[in-house]
Amino acid sequence: MEPFKKLTGIVAPVDRVNVDTDAIIPKQFLKRIERSGFGQFLFYEWRFFESGEVNPDFEPNKARYEGASVLISRANFGCGSSREHAPWAILDYGYKCVIAPSFADIFYNNCFKNGILPIKLSEEQVEDLFQRTAAHDGYKLNVDLEHKKITDDHGLEINFDLDEHRRQFLLQGLDDIGLTLQHEDKISAYEASRVAY
């Protein structure tokens, strides 16, 4: 994984509560065996009409959000069935940070394992971000994981909390395997000391 320290990116809104994993990546697209290529199917049933044409009314489809890397949404983001494909699709599409008042636990944990920073803010703070995003074309946030701070160019400054263990995972670009491999010398020494039968 790439280390996550600071991000400055355009913000895209998905103004819905209870965005479940089937909305994030519909089940019919879960047939791939690799982690890449899921971004094209992100929010598929919202982004496209049944005809395959782009739905211009789905907010992130608008030109002002092109290239966005920060996604904001409402409470209980990532609920529903457990599928790691959901953060794979979000990251593959280009979002590196998701901000919401709350997240489903499994989705939240999977974000850290895949290099996405999920940030929990209050309902009021998230509402303020929606208002700022609507008011400014190409609205950007500066997300500083090192100092656990979010700022913009219009006077916003928000401190956010994050478990230190998870914060270090992202700062160092480690997943569970990467964390284990930090002790590769001890693992190798242990294996060398074992008698083969």
Buried (B, 14 or more C-beta within 10 A) or exposed (E): BEEBBEBBBBBBBBBBEBBBBBBBBBEEBBEEEEBEEBBEBBBBBBBBEEEEEEEEEBBBBEEBBEEBBBBBBBBBBBBBEEBBBBBBBBBBBBBBBBBBBBBBEBBBBBBBBBBBBBBBBEEEBBBBBBEBBEEBEEBBBBBBBEEBBBBBEEEBEBEBEBEEEBBEBBEBEBBEEEEEEEEEEEEEEEEEEEEEE
